Amino acid sequence: MAILRLGDESPNFIAQTTEGEIDFHNWLGEGWGILFSHPADYTPVCTTELGTVAKYKDEFNKRNVKVAALSVDDLESHHGWINDINETQNTTVNFPIIADKDRKVSELYDMIHPNADSQLTVRSVFIIGPDKKIKLIITYPASTGRNFDELIRVIDSLQLTAYQKVATPANWKQGEDCVIVPSVTNEEIAKLFPKGYKEIKPYLRMTPQPDLN
């Protein structure tokens, strides 16, 4: 069974989805991706989650992020369930749901945790960068729905810190001050951070959020 860690290349796969067959890496293209699993179709928490993702599609698009869901149910079940999601969540599912009846993708990504359930996938989340490397892994129990505002926040941080020499502090949100990474010397700050900075401690220097180039 795969053990995936941050920085590992995301395993590629070919799978059938509600939007046709996808080769995962080709489908991601040069953008970012979220792959998330849910325990089963026709379950209450998952219904609210997939409805929420559909409503957040514009936010994901702004960030060049594609989203794919997965469960070990088949395509027929997925298509039927989509009707319920659209009806009860007042939305239209607008992203692929992967059918993983043979559990190949679930096993590639270690989405089945036997001590929680030997058959169903847990609520796994993987954020994948344009380099196809895994940038974030979160696992939720079946009883707890995911916070998609938090996933948007993390994507904003990942995209900012991938190109700027900053990190984001606790509870950071888009537009707030950032931490200058320790590898930047004080002599480099004026060039790298024209908005200025504040030194709280020699190792803790804050700067207004840099502009994305």
TIROLO-179171 format. One line per field, with one value per residue: x, y, z of N, C-alpha, C, O in turn. Coordinates in steps of 0.02 Angstrom, whole numbers, plus 50000, padded with zeros to 5 digits. Example, Ala and Ser with C-alpha at 12.3 -4.5 7.8 and 13.67 -1.06 7.14 Angstrom:
BEGIN
n_X	[50660,50642]
n_Y	[49716,49888]
n_Z	[50390,50354]
ca_X	[50615,50684]
ca_Y	[49775,49947]
ca_Z	[50390,50357]
c_X	[50660,50645]
c_Y	[49835,50002]
c_Z	[50390,50394]
o_X	[50712,50670]
o_Y	[49834,50057]
o_Z	[50423,50402]
END
This chain:
BEGIN
n_X	[50042,50024,50123,50106,50186,50214,50279,50304,50282,50123,50029,49994,49847,49723,49552,49374,49251,49115,49119,49175,49317,49473,49646,49741,49854,49868,49744,49750,49843,49937,49903,49842,49779,49644,49612,49490,49416,49263,49161,49046,48918,48757,48753,48732,48823,48921,48843,48816,48946,48990,48898,48938,49067,49033,48973,49082,49155,49190,49280,49384,49418,49469,49591,49655,49631,49588,49460,49426,49320,49301,49238,49210,49102,49002,48988,48853,48788,48847,48797,48660,48659,48707,48595,48520,48606,48608,48474,48449,48548,48537,48611,48726,48816,48979,49100,49214,49168,49251,49239,49274,49266,49345,49442,49569,49623,49597,49681,49805,49818,49805,49678,49590,49564,49585,49559,49463,49365,49346,49309,49262,49311,49401,49384,49486,49603,49696,49806,49878,50017,50068,50182,50152,50176,50137,50063,49986,49910,49766,49667,49506,49387,49244,49132,49145,49122,49212,49304,49292,49324,49442,49524,49531,49599,49722,49766,49783,49890,49988,50006,50052,50170,50246,50306,50355,50467,50412,50318,50159,50074,49992,49818,49813,49747,49701,49780,49829,49967,50129,50255,50428,50541,50669,50788,50810,50912,50935,50989,50941,50808,50751,50755,50681,50560,50476,50371,50404,50448,50428,50524,50504,50565,50734,50718,50587,50505,50395,50298,50198,50079,50157,50141,50075,50169]
n_Y	[49940,50112,50241,50403,50561,50736,50825,50712,50637,50643,50496,50437,50396,50309,50329,50300,50424,50534,50627,50567,50468,50494,50532,50558,50647,50708,50766,50860,50947,51096,51155,51174,51051,50969,50821,50727,50613,50527,50439,50365,50357,50440,50481,50584,50690,50692,50729,50864,50911,50891,50970,51094,51106,51118,51243,51321,51323,51431,51501,51409,51403,51532,51519,51429,51293,51124,51010,50849,50721,50565,50401,50231,50186,50147,50211,50221,50235,50355,50447,50443,50491,50621,50687,50698,50778,50897,50933,50943,51029,51140,51170,51137,50998,51010,50953,50813,50652,50518,50347,50210,50071,49956,49994,50037,50168,50218,50137,50172,50299,50279,50286,50210,50167,50043,50034,50128,50102,49957,49947,50067,50228,50353,50530,50595,50721,50789,50910,50959,51015,51112,51046,50918,50871,50825,50940,50961,50863,50806,50720,50680,50620,50512,50569,50706,50846,50928,51085,51197,51328,51334,51255,51335,51443,51382,51350,51480,51520,51424,51454,51584,51573,51489,51566,51680,51740,51709,51656,51603,51662,51599,51575,51656,51754,51791,51937,51982,52020,51943,51822,51847,51735,51646,51630,51743,51883,52034,52131,52099,52126,52253,52254,52140,52158,52284,52349,52366,52318,52243,52215,52103,52008,51953,51836,51842,51925,52035,52071,52168,52079,52016,52062,51952,51898]
n_Z	[50000,49961,50034,50052,50050,50087,49950,49874,49712,49641,49620,49458,49361,49264,49245,49251,49249,49299,49201,49093,49034,49117,49109,49241,49266,49141,49132,49235,49179,49163,49279,49450,49568,49656,49737,49809,49924,49964,50084,50035,49907,49910,50044,50189,50237,50137,50029,50057,50050,49914,49849,49898,49843,49708,49710,49738,49623,49537,49617,49627,49492,49471,49530,49453,49477,49468,49516,49580,49633,49726,49752,49808,49741,49592,49420,49382,49505,49546,49450,49477,49607,49589,49541,49658,49735,49661,49673,49814,49861,49788,49668,49532,49494,49440,49410,49393,49458,49517,49477,49574,49591,49592,49679,49648,49632,49759,49836,49784,49835,49969,50033,50103,50264,50370,50509,50528,50430,50338,50207,50148,50085,50177,50220,50124,50071,49942,49887,49738,49650,49502,49462,49483,49608,49777,49882,49994,50121,50195,50312,50353,50474,50442,50499,50497,50403,50271,50273,50154,50135,50205,50123,50009,50066,50097,49968,49917,49999,49963,49827,49833,49912,49835,49740,49799,49926,50055,50200,50268,50410,50562,50542,50432,50298,50127,50071,50193,50308,50285,50330,50317,50246,50338,50265,50190,50190,50288,50207,50083,50087,50051,49912,49880,49946,49923,49984,50113,50285,50449,50589,50712,50792,50766,50693,50657,50545,50469,50325,50211,50109,49966,49792,49670,49535]
ca_X	[50000,50064,50128,50120,50206,50221,50335,50302,50243,50056,50023,49949,49800,49669,49490,49310,49219,49050,49131,49214,49381,49527,49714,49741,49905,49851,49684,49773,49879,49989,49874,49838,49724,49621,49581,49463,49374,49208,49148,48997,48864,48693,48763,48712,48878,48951,48797,48828,49014,48994,48860,48980,49120,49003,48962,49148,49191,49219,49339,49437,49439,49511,49656,49679,49628,49537,49439,49396,49299,49307,49217,49215,49040,49011,48964,48779,48772,48868,48750,48597,48670,48714,48527,48502,48648,48584,48408,48449,48597,48521,48670,48737,48883,49015,49167,49208,49169,49285,49213,49332,49238,49399,49482,49638,49645,49595,49741,49863,49821,49795,49616,49551,49597,49547,49535,49403,49317,49387,49283,49247,49364,49394,49382,49554,49611,49764,49817,49932,50042,50080,50237,50122,50197,50086,50076,49948,49871,49723,49620,49451,49344,49182,49080,49160,49126,49271,49298,49320,49356,49511,49562,49545,49651,49785,49787,49809,49955,50034,50022,50093,50237,50283,50340,50382,50506,50373,50274,50099,50067,49930,49753,49822,49699,49722,49786,49859,50040,50162,50320,50485,50575,50733,50845,50818,50950,50909,51014,50901,50737,50728,50745,50629,50497,50474,50318,50431,50441,50434,50561,50479,50625,50776,50692,50516,50500,50331,50293,50133,50078,50184,50099,50093,50192]
ca_Y	[50000,50172,50291,50466,50616,50800,50826,50654,50644,50613,50439,50447,50341,50318,50308,50322,50474,50558,50670,50529,50441,50542,50517,50609,50699,50746,50806,50918,50993,51136,51189,51143,51004,50940,50756,50713,50554,50527,50370,50329,50396,50442,50491,50654,50739,50695,50767,50935,50928,50896,51029,51152,51110,51144,51315,51353,51312,51494,51517,51363,51423,51592,51498,51378,51230,51075,50970,50784,50681,50493,50351,50163,50169,50145,50270,50225,50263,50426,50487,50449,50533,50690,50716,50716,50834,50958,50951,50962,51082,51197,51183,51089,50969,51034,50925,50740,50606,50458,50282,50171,50009,49908,50024,50047,50236,50222,50105,50213,50358,50258,50319,50164,50158,49986,50043,50169,50062,49914,49948,50133,50278,50409,50595,50617,50779,50800,50966,50941,51073,51104,50999,50853,50851,50833,50999,50957,50802,50810,50664,50692,50562,50511,50608,50777,50876,50970,51157,51215,51393,51320,51232,51395,51480,51347,51360,51548,51520,51384,51488,51642,51555,51454,51614,51735,51714,51721,51605,51635,51647,51568,51605,51704,51755,51830,52009,51998,52020,51879,51814,51840,51672,51659,51630,51811,51927,52102,52169,52082,52141,52312,52235,52088,52178,52358,52376,52374,52261,52258,52163,52091,51976,51941,51779,51854,51987,52036,52116,52164,52026,52035,52052,51895,51919]
ca_Z	[50000,49954,50088,50018,50094,50053,49904,49830,49651,49646,49574,49401,49351,49215,49278,49225,49292,49275,49143,49045,49057,49125,49130,49293,49256,49080,49148,49274,49136,49196,49336,49516,49573,49720,49734,49875,49926,50012,50103,49994,49877,49945,50115,50201,50241,50070,49985,50069,50027,49841,49831,49914,49792,49647,49720,49741,49560,49512,49659,49605,49425,49477,49554,49406,49514,49449,49573,49565,49691,49716,49801,49781,49705,49519,49384,49385,49570,49546,49410,49514,49665,49566,49538,49726,49756,49627,49700,49885,49875,49744,49628,49478,49500,49381,49414,49387,49515,49494,49498,49595,49617,49604,49733,49626,49649,49833,49863,49763,49878,50039,50055,50145,50329,50397,50578,50524,50391,50295,50139,50122,50090,50224,50186,50109,50027,49916,49842,49694,49614,49430,49452,49500,49676,49829,49923,50057,50135,50255,50318,50400,50487,50404,50533,50495,50337,50259,50269,50089,50143,50225,50065,49968,50103,50088,49898,49912,50030,49922,49765,49850,49937,49782,49697,49839,49982,50115,50226,50293,50482,50586,50525,50377,50242,50069,50082,50258,50311,50279,50363,50273,50264,50371,50219,50162,50234,50294,50150,50024,50098,50015,49842,49873,49977,49919,50027,50180,50332,50521,50625,50780,50818,50707,50654,50642,50507,50435,50268,50177,50060,49901,49734,49628,49468]
c_X	[50044,50065,50150,50136,50211,50285,50340,50264,50176,50052,49974,49903,49753,49606,49430,49279,49151,49057,49176,49280,49433,49593,49733,49792,49890,49791,49703,49808,49933,49964,49879,49779,49707,49589,49555,49414,49318,49188,49100,48948,48802,48703,48756,48769,48910,48907,48808,48897,49017,48953,48901,49035,49093,48993,49028,49186,49224,49281,49398,49463,49485,49583,49687,49684,49572,49523,49408,49380,49305,49270,49220,49149,49051,48979,48888,48756,48789,48817,48683,48603,48677,48646,48505,48542,48622,48518,48413,48496,48588,48581,48672,48808,48920,49088,49161,49208,49196,49250,49272,49310,49292,49451,49555,49664,49646,49658,49804,49873,49807,49733,49572,49591,49559,49522,49476,49348,49358,49366,49279,49306,49349,49391,49453,49553,49685,49762,49881,49953,50052,50137,50216,50145,50141,50106,50041,49913,49831,49677,49569,49415,49278,49129,49088,49167,49184,49254,49331,49346,49429,49553,49577,49601,49719,49811,49816,49879,50006,50055,50064,50164,50278,50327,50370,50417,50473,50340,50213,50087,50000,49869,49758,49766,49726,49723,49818,49935,50068,50228,50374,50525,50645,50793,50858,50856,50918,50931,50973,50829,50713,50713,50686,50560,50491,50418,50342,50421,50448,50470,50535,50533,50669,50752,50618,50508,50437,50333,50222,50136,50107,50133,50122,50113,50150]
c_Y	[50062,50212,50355,50521,50680,50799,50766,50670,50610,50554,50455,50386,50360,50291,50334,50370,50493,50606,50635,50504,50496,50506,50573,50665,50740,50791,50867,50969,51030,51171,51150,51096,50986,50873,50740,50654,50563,50454,50333,50378,50393,50444,50566,50704,50747,50735,50842,50956,50938,50954,51092,51160,51139,51220,51354,51349,51375,51513,51472,51384,51484,51574,51443,51310,51187,51031,50905,50749,50607,50457,50283,50140,50174,50206,50277,50256,50337,50469,50496,50496,50607,50724,50739,50777,50899,50981,50978,51020,51142,51218,51134,51063,50980,51012,50849,50705,50540,50396,50236,50105,49958,49933,50036,50116,50245,50192,50144,50271,50343,50291,50273,50148,50104,49996,50091,50132,50022,49917,50018,50180,50329,50474,50621,50678,50783,50862,50953,51002,51060,51056,50928,50827,50866,50890,50998,50891,50815,50750,50680,50627,50568,50557,50683,50801,50923,51044,51181,51286,51383,51296,51289,51435,51448,51355,51430,51552,51483,51422,51550,51622,51515,51503,51674,51706,51733,51656,51641,51614,51614,51609,51657,51696,51801,51905,52029,51993,51949,51880,51809,51778,51687,51663,51698,51854,51996,52145,52156,52108,52199,52296,52188,52112,52254,52389,52387,52313,52286,52200,52158,52057,51964,51884,51788,51923,51984,52087,52113,52111,52050,52024,51989,51921,51887]
c_Z	[50000,50019,50055,50068,50052,50011,49859,49766,49661,49598,49517,49394,49293,49247,49240,49275,49262,49216,49092,49074,49064,49138,49177,49280,49194,49093,49188,49230,49174,49258,49401,49519,49645,49704,49804,49872,49977,50025,50057,49963,49921,50021,50130,50201,50172,50022,49994,50043,49952,49816,49844,49862,49728,49652,49721,49675,49533,49552,49640,49536,49427,49495,49510,49440,49486,49510,49548,49630,49674,49771,49768,49751,49630,49486,49387,49451,49572,49509,49445,49573,49646,49563,49608,49751,49726,49658,49771,49901,49830,49702,49570,49484,49435,49382,49412,49454,49489,49521,49513,49627,49633,49655,49712,49645,49725,49864,49844,49812,49952,50069,50097,50207,50367,50468,50582,50488,50341,50222,50108,50131,50145,50184,50175,50063,50007,49872,49804,49653,49540,49414,49468,49569,49726,49876,49990,50061,50199,50254,50373,50415,50450,50434,50525,50423,50331,50257,50204,50088,50163,50166,50017,50001,50092,50017,49888,49941,49987,49859,49777,49867,49887,49742,49734,49901,50048,50137,50255,50366,50498,50566,50468,50325,50188,50085,50147,50255,50311,50318,50309,50294,50291,50323,50187,50213,50237,50234,50087,50028,50055,49941,49834,49898,49979,49961,50099,50224,50403,50554,50696,50822,50757,50663,50634,50612,50464,50378,50239,50122,49993,49845,49696,49560,49413]
o_X	[50094,50014,50207,50105,50211,50337,50378,50219,50173,50069,49920,49919,49745,49606,49433,49280,49133,49007,49210,49296,49438,49595,49739,49774,49899,49789,49676,49802,49970,49999,49915,49734,49750,49544,49593,49376,49324,49196,49111,48938,48795,48665,48772,48765,48925,48933,48810,48906,49044,48971,48898,49048,49125,49004,49028,49244,49281,49330,49455,49523,49534,49630,49738,49733,49515,49567,49368,49421,49313,49269,49232,49141,49101,48947,48862,48711,48750,48796,48653,48558,48654,48639,48475,48514,48613,48507,48385,48484,48627,48600,48626,48856,48896,49132,49107,49243,49167,49235,49315,49332,49286,49498,49598,49719,49692,49684,49850,49929,49798,49736,49521,49646,49506,49469,49441,49291,49400,49402,49292,49347,49291,49396,49478,49507,49729,49722,49933,49910,50044,50140,50258,50135,50102,50160,50063,49889,49860,49650,49587,49413,49258,49085,49044,49211,49204,49197,49393,49387,49473,49611,49632,49646,49769,49871,49867,49924,50062,50113,50108,50213,50338,50377,50407,50398,50502,50335,50214,50091,49958,49868,49712,49742,49768,49673,49834,49964,50036,50253,50367,50540,50676,50843,50912,50836,50880,50895,50970,50795,50659,50665,50646,50509,50500,50419,50305,50391,50470,50449,50544,50546,50644,50763,50591,50505,50427,50366,50190,50188,50083,50088,50182,50078,50162]
o_Y	[50065,50216,50361,50526,50678,50776,50767,50712,50554,50562,50482,50332,50418,50235,50382,50358,50472,50623,50668,50517,50541,50455,50631,50724,50801,50847,50921,51029,50999,51213,51100,51100,50989,50869,50740,50647,50600,50412,50274,50433,50349,50413,50607,50755,50803,50772,50880,51011,50987,50985,51139,51216,51180,51256,51414,51370,51373,51537,51495,51382,51488,51609,51414,51274,51209,51016,50905,50747,50588,50478,50277,50081,50201,50247,50332,50298,50378,50522,50550,50536,50650,50783,50792,50821,50949,51041,51031,51056,51190,51277,51094,51102,50962,51047,50823,50724,50510,50392,50226,50087,49920,49897,50045,50123,50276,50219,50148,50289,50388,50320,50296,50120,50118,49970,50093,50129,50050,49892,50026,50173,50346,50474,50664,50686,50781,50867,50937,51036,51004,51029,50882,50769,50914,50889,51030,50865,50833,50731,50692,50583,50623,50581,50721,50780,50955,51063,51184,51303,51420,51314,51291,51459,51483,51365,51438,51583,51507,51421,51567,51650,51507,51483,51713,51652,51767,51608,51701,51554,51604,51670,51696,51642,51844,51932,52088,51966,51901,51933,51771,51770,51735,51695,51709,51860,52015,52191,52198,52111,52195,52321,52195,52088,52285,52449,52414,52264,52342,52142,52205,52076,51965,51884,51747,51974,51937,52139,52060,52099,52100,51982,51976,51962,51900]
o_Z	[50035,50054,50033,50121,49991,50033,49810,49767,49686,49539,49528,49418,49276,49273,49203,49335,49207,49185,49053,49132,49021,49173,49156,49282,49194,49069,49178,49243,49213,49287,49405,49477,49689,49663,49852,49824,50025,49981,50042,49989,49963,50059,50087,50167,50152,49979,49945,50018,49928,49766,49804,49840,49696,49603,49707,49672,49509,49523,49637,49524,49390,49477,49527,49432,49480,49549,49501,49676,49616,49829,49708,49736,49607,49519,49394,49452,49597,49534,49444,49587,49683,49579,49615,49783,49761,49667,49786,49949,49834,49701,49561,49480,49381,49358,49428,49501,49443,49581,49471,49681,49681,49671,49755,49671,49752,49912,49884,49828,49992,50123,50124,50204,50395,50486,50633,50512,50306,50179,50049,50177,50157,50123,50213,50022,50049,49826,49833,49624,49517,49359,49468,49585,49717,49906,50037,50011,50250,50202,50431,50372,50428,50398,50545,50386,50379,50242,50200,50045,50140,50159,49988,49966,50080,50006,49856,49912,49976,49840,49737,49841,49896,49714,49705,49925,50091,50099,50265,50382,50454,50572,50458,50312,50200,50110,50157,50208,50334,50336,50261,50353,50270,50339,50159,50270,50192,50214,50042,49977,50025,49913,49788,49874,50032,49973,50140,50203,50416,50547,50736,50879,50700,50602,50598,50647,50426,50383,50242,50092,49966,49851,49692,49530,49354]
END
